[in-house]
Amino acid sequence: MEPTFKSIAHEINTQDNRATQDPLFCVFEKERIYGLDPDYSDGYEYDSETDDKIYYVERDRFATAHFTEKAAQEYIDIDGHNLERPFIYVTSMRRCYEMIAIRQALADNNFKR
């Protein structure tokens, strides 16, 4: 279903903001970077051809951001197969006044469409 400003306003005003002021629901994925020194790694895997240990670190890689958790989850449901272990992280738009103004206008359903 294509979202409308009214449906976005409803989600913003009724969702759990996870105790975060001016929340932004970000989709991240786990990314592994291989070929590190063992002293600086998070773990290792065995190379199937040489049976050597290959050390890696895991990082959270940003994929996209949404005004609502529902939209973030729908993104994962639709496109999550292209991401490695996707998850939603909520961050604050603190002092990001342009984004806060847009979010507030959405919450107030103060757009014309």
C-alpha beads as a LAMMPS data file, in Angstrom:
LAMMPS data file: protein, C-alpha beads

113 atoms
112 bonds

1 atom types
1 bond types

-500.0 500.0 xlo xhi
-500.0 500.0 ylo yhi
-500.0 500.0 zlo zhi

Masses

1 110.0

Atoms # bond

1 1 1 0.000 0.000 0.000
2 1 1 1.308 3.436 -0.941
3 1 1 1.586 5.582 2.188
4 1 1 -0.326 8.823 2.460
5 1 1 0.556 11.795 4.624
6 1 1 -2.404 10.835 6.805
7 1 1 -1.144 7.262 7.294
8 1 1 2.388 8.504 7.997
9 1 1 0.989 10.969 10.562
10 1 1 -0.920 8.128 12.225
11 1 1 2.218 5.956 12.469
12 1 1 4.381 8.795 13.823
13 1 1 1.781 9.645 16.464
14 1 1 1.039 6.081 17.601
15 1 1 4.339 4.194 17.256
16 1 1 6.714 3.310 20.064
17 1 1 9.549 5.817 19.761
18 1 1 11.751 3.638 21.985
19 1 1 12.222 6.521 24.446
20 1 1 13.915 8.601 21.744
21 1 1 13.114 12.233 21.051
22 1 1 12.678 13.017 17.342
23 1 1 13.392 9.390 16.320
24 1 1 14.715 8.246 12.985
25 1 1 14.416 4.527 12.284
26 1 1 17.568 3.395 10.506
27 1 1 18.091 0.067 8.802
28 1 1 21.590 -1.327 9.182
29 1 1 23.196 -4.552 8.123
30 1 1 26.128 -6.479 9.530
31 1 1 29.203 -6.253 7.353
32 1 1 32.328 -8.362 7.742
33 1 1 35.727 -7.058 6.746
34 1 1 38.219 -9.879 6.248
35 1 1 42.005 -10.141 6.299
36 1 1 42.795 -8.591 9.677
37 1 1 45.482 -9.345 12.189
38 1 1 44.154 -11.736 14.867
39 1 1 44.849 -9.152 17.593
40 1 1 42.400 -6.729 15.954
41 1 1 39.651 -9.108 14.894
42 1 1 36.210 -10.052 16.178
43 1 1 36.512 -13.649 15.037
44 1 1 37.585 -15.932 12.245
45 1 1 36.381 -18.383 9.640
46 1 1 38.219 -21.199 7.954
47 1 1 39.134 -20.852 4.288
48 1 1 37.689 -23.929 2.610
49 1 1 40.532 -24.168 0.079
50 1 1 43.563 -23.739 2.337
51 1 1 42.047 -24.578 5.737
52 1 1 43.610 -21.343 7.082
53 1 1 41.914 -19.057 9.567
54 1 1 40.720 -15.795 8.025
55 1 1 40.176 -13.100 10.643
56 1 1 37.499 -10.426 10.377
57 1 1 35.773 -7.536 12.136
58 1 1 32.056 -6.918 12.048
59 1 1 30.690 -3.443 11.465
60 1 1 27.202 -2.028 11.237
61 1 1 26.657 -0.619 7.749
62 1 1 23.914 1.953 7.133
63 1 1 21.333 0.975 4.508
64 1 1 18.447 3.486 4.775
65 1 1 16.382 5.621 7.177
66 1 1 12.652 6.104 7.770
67 1 1 10.350 8.318 9.805
68 1 1 8.461 5.268 11.096
69 1 1 9.422 1.849 12.369
70 1 1 6.676 0.344 10.220
71 1 1 8.319 1.696 7.057
72 1 1 11.746 0.482 8.193
73 1 1 10.344 -3.011 8.800
74 1 1 8.568 -3.009 5.436
75 1 1 11.888 -2.137 3.787
76 1 1 13.506 -5.143 5.464
77 1 1 10.556 -7.362 4.509
78 1 1 10.810 -6.336 0.860
79 1 1 14.556 -5.864 0.365
80 1 1 16.115 -7.647 3.335
81 1 1 17.266 -10.508 1.118
82 1 1 19.842 -8.064 -0.285
83 1 1 21.188 -7.271 3.196
84 1 1 23.322 -9.296 5.578
85 1 1 21.503 -9.720 8.921
86 1 1 19.506 -6.462 8.727
87 1 1 18.191 -4.751 11.848
88 1 1 16.489 -1.513 12.880
89 1 1 18.329 0.993 15.056
90 1 1 16.607 4.101 16.379
91 1 1 18.610 7.289 16.567
92 1 1 17.622 10.844 17.402
93 1 1 17.519 13.669 14.896
94 1 1 18.685 15.955 17.716
95 1 1 19.551 19.417 16.383
96 1 1 18.765 18.345 12.821
97 1 1 16.179 21.081 12.543
98 1 1 15.224 20.554 8.909
99 1 1 14.444 16.863 9.448
100 1 1 12.650 17.602 12.735
101 1 1 10.495 20.210 10.974
102 1 1 9.589 17.724 8.231
103 1 1 8.811 15.023 10.798
104 1 1 6.643 17.436 12.796
105 1 1 4.773 18.531 9.675
106 1 1 4.142 14.867 8.903
107 1 1 2.989 14.216 12.484
108 1 1 0.611 17.188 12.298
109 1 1 -0.599 16.051 8.855
110 1 1 0.286 19.546 7.718
111 1 1 0.983 18.703 4.078
112 1 1 -1.284 19.117 1.103
113 1 1 -1.612 16.227 -1.305

Bonds

1 1 1 2
2 1 2 3
3 1 3 4
4 1 4 5
5 1 5 6
6 1 6 7
7 1 7 8
8 1 8 9
9 1 9 10
10 1 10 11
11 1 11 12
12 1 12 13
13 1 13 14
14 1 14 15
15 1 15 16
16 1 16 17
17 1 17 18
18 1 18 19
19 1 19 20
20 1 20 21
21 1 21 22
22 1 22 23
23 1 23 24
24 1 24 25
25 1 25 26
26 1 26 27
27 1 27 28
28 1 28 29
29 1 29 30
30 1 30 31
31 1 31 32
32 1 32 33
33 1 33 34
34 1 34 35
35 1 35 36
36 1 36 37
37 1 37 38
38 1 38 39
39 1 39 40
40 1 40 41
41 1 41 42
42 1 42 43
43 1 43 44
44 1 44 45
45 1 45 46
46 1 46 47
47 1 47 48
48 1 48 49
49 1 49 50
50 1 50 51
51 1 51 52
52 1 52 53
53 1 53 54
54 1 54 55
55 1 55 56
56 1 56 57
57 1 57 58
58 1 58 59
59 1 59 60
60 1 60 61
61 1 61 62
62 1 62 63
63 1 63 64
64 1 64 65
65 1 65 66
66 1 66 67
67 1 67 68
68 1 68 69
69 1 69 70
70 1 70 71
71 1 71 72
72 1 72 73
73 1 73 74
74 1 74 75
75 1 75 76
76 1 76 77
77 1 77 78
78 1 78 79
79 1 79 80
80 1 80 81
81 1 81 82
82 1 82 83
83 1 83 84
84 1 84 85
85 1 85 86
86 1 86 87
87 1 87 88
88 1 88 89
89 1 89 90
90 1 90 91
91 1 91 92
92 1 92 93
93 1 93 94
94 1 94 95
95 1 95 96
96 1 96 97
97 1 97 98
98 1 98 99
99 1 99 100
100 1 100 101
101 1 101 102
102 1 102 103
103 1 103 104
104 1 104 105
105 1 105 106
106 1 106 107
107 1 107 108
108 1 108 109
109 1 109 110
110 1 110 111
111 1 111 112
112 1 112 113
